[in-house]
C-alpha cells in the first residue's frame, strides 16, 4: 500500500521492520518476500544497486524454498533492474534464466511467462541490433492473449509494430494490424498510454 501510494521511504522503512520480524522467526519465505519488496521499491526509487542487492538475496532464498513461479518473478525483477541500469548483457542473462525456468515448469501461470517474454523482447529491442531476437518473444506473449493483462498485450503488440517498421520491405498490413490491435486495447481500457501508439 505504501509503495503504491508513492510513499517510497515509508515503504522501505516498513519492509525493513517486517524483515526484522521475519528474520527473528526464521521465516525464509517471509524474508524473501521482504527482500523482493525492498528490491522493487528501490528500483522505483532508481537506487538500482540496492534493488539488485535485495533481488539477488530474494532469488538465493527462493531457489531453495519457493515455488517456481516466484523464482521466475525474481529473475524477471533482476532482469528489469539490470535493464534500468543499462546493463543489457546481465538483463538478458537473468531474463533468459527466468524464461527457461518458466518453460520447464508444468502449470506455470501464463501471465508470468508472458511478462518475462515481453521484458526479454524489450531488452533486445532497446539494443537496436537485436530486433530479430525480440520478435519471437513478442509473438509468444501475444499468443498467450487469453491469459495476459491488457497492458502487457498492448505493449507487446505496439513493440512488434515498431519492430516490423524496421524491416525492408515494410510489411504495411502487419504493422497496421499490430498498431491497431494495441490502439484498440488502450482505447477500450482508457489507458493513459494511448498516445504511445497513435
Secondary structure, DSSP 8 states (H G I E B T S, - for coil): -TTTTT-HHHHHHHHHHHHHHHHHTT-HHHHHHHHHHHHHHHHHTT-HHHHHHHHHHHHHHHHHHS-HHHHHHHHHHHHHHHHHTT-HHHHHHHHHHHHHHHHHSTT--HHHHHHHHHHHHHHHHHHSTTHHHHHHHHHHHHHTGGGS-HHHHHHHHHHHHHHHTTSSS--HHHHHHHHHHHHHHHHHHT-GGGGGG-
